[in-house]
Amino acid sequence: MTPFATEHAVTLRSQIDGSPIDVEADGQALQQVLTNLIDNTLKHAPQGSEIKVGLEFPEKEGT
């Protein structure tokens, strides 16, 4: 994805807030979903734009 982003002058940034957590999931399927989302976003982003990918965890009540 980086060569495509560079070729189209698109900046790709990521931000993950908080500490690492354990998730029960199919790692390959999760990676494929994220790859598809980012790839599609890059394909449709205007040249020179910035794409931000983030992950945040809402705090649970009582914590």
N, C-alpha and C positions, 0 to 999 in steps of 0.2 A: 504494500500500500504506500510506502514512503516514496518510491520513485514516481508514482502517479501523482501524489500530493505535491512533490517537488516540481514536476513537469507543469502542473497547473497552478503553481504559486499558492497552494492552499496550505495553511498551517494547521497541524493536527496536535491538539494538546489533551493531556489526560490528567485527571485529579481524582484521587481517592481519599476521602476523609476517614479518619478513625483508624483503629487498630485492625490488623488482619482478623478475619473470622473464618470459621469452618462452614462449608456449605455442602450439603449432600446433593450432588448433581452429577450428571454425565459430563465430565470435563471436555470431551471432544465435541459434544453437542453444544455446550455452552460457548466454547471457542468458535464454533461454526456460526452460531447466532450472532455473536459480537462481530466477527469478521464480516458477515453479510451486511449488518447494519452500518458498519463503518465504510465498507466498500460502496454501498448504495449512496451513502451520504456524500462521499468523495465524488462519485460520478455526477451528482446533481448539484454540487456546490458551485456557486459562481467563482470564477477565477479571482484569486487574491483574497478569498474569504478565510475565516478561521473556524475550525470545527473543534468543539470542546466535548470530550467524552468524560463523564464523571460518574462516580458511584458514591452514594451517601446512605447512611443507615439512620433512619429515624429513631430517636430515643424512645424506649418503652416507658410507659407510665410507671412510676415508682422506682426508677433507676437513676 
